[in-house]
Amino acid sequence: MTDHATPNLPSRDFAATSTFYGALGFEEDWRDGGWMILSRGELTLEFFPYPDLDPLQSSFGCCLRLDDLDAFYAVCKAAGLPETNVGQPRLHPPRLEPWGGRVGFMIDPDGTLLRLIQN
């Protein structure tokens, strides 16, 4: 296995988090009362319980670096995530950034910001 990192993100409710990410193609690799690991191909997200998290005050975030940003974004839209500027979950469409990369954004139900970056 090559070196890699996995983001550790908050979840107010593991079942709800698993259902949300399951609609995006993630599968549970591990879950007990204190930790959950979800994967989708080479993407791995790890979650810890944070039942008292206020999603509107969350400052958690991570980057998903994707070989096919547009395909993943289409999966998010097909799962019913709205493109809007308020609330969660929500999506922001990919755009070309000043540094030359394409980036979209997703905010999950717990208020975590996931930057969707084209490799």
VENPEDA-V39659 format. One record per pair of residues at least 6 apart in sequence whose C-alpha atoms are under 7 Angstrom apart, sorted by the first residue. I is the first residue (numbers start at 1). J is the second residue. Records with the same first field share a line. If there is no record, write none. Layout:
I->J, J
This chain:
6->44, 45, 46
7->45, 46, 62
8->45, 46, 47, 48
9->46, 47, 48, 60
10->47, 48, 49, 50
11->17, 47, 48, 49, 50, 51, 110
12->49, 50, 51, 52, 53, 110
13->49, 51
23->79
24->75, 76, 79
25->40
26->38, 39, 40
27->38, 39, 40
28->37, 38, 39
29->37, 38, 39
30->36, 37
31->37
34->48, 49
35->47, 48, 49
36->46, 47, 48
37->45, 46, 47
38->44, 45, 46
39->45
55->110, 111
56->111
58->111, 112
59->112
60->112, 113
61->112, 113, 114
62->113, 114, 115
63->114, 115, 116, 117
64->114, 115, 116, 117
65->116, 117, 118, 119
66->116, 117, 118, 119
67->118, 119
68->118
69->116, 117, 118
81->89, 90, 91
82->90, 91
83->90, 91, 92
84->90, 91, 92
88->107, 108, 109, 111
89->107, 108, 109
90->106, 107, 108
91->105, 106, 107
92->104, 105, 106
93->104, 105
94->102, 103, 104
95->102, 103, 104
96->102, 103
97->103
101->118
102->117, 118
103->115, 116, 117, 118
104->115, 116, 117
105->113, 114, 115, 116
106->113, 114, 115
107->113, 114
